[in-house]
Amino acid sequence: MARPSVSMLLAGTYPARSLDLVERKHGAAIVKALRDRVLCPHLRRGIPAEECRAHAAAPMSISNVARMRQWEACRRCPLNPFTEPEGGKG
């Protein structure tokens, strides 16, 4: 699949009326490429799920600004694997 087409799919601007053909032709490849990946809102890119867990479990750093910002972002992140979803146990 052409890179511009992938970009339009991810942005939600793909011009096709139906994505059935895209799904049939490329669905398995897309799932394989994105399996076990998390779209990190802080880094603004997909990262392996294990990297997400490592960021979320990392201790707070006061000596490294970038790690401190990542730590703060992980604490607010709805995808954080160590926090309970809103309205969880009640």
Secondary structure by P-SEA (a helix, b strand, c coil): ccaaaaaaaaacccccccaaaaaaacaaaaaaaaccccccccccccccaaaaaaaaacccccccaaaaaaaaaaaacccccccccccccc
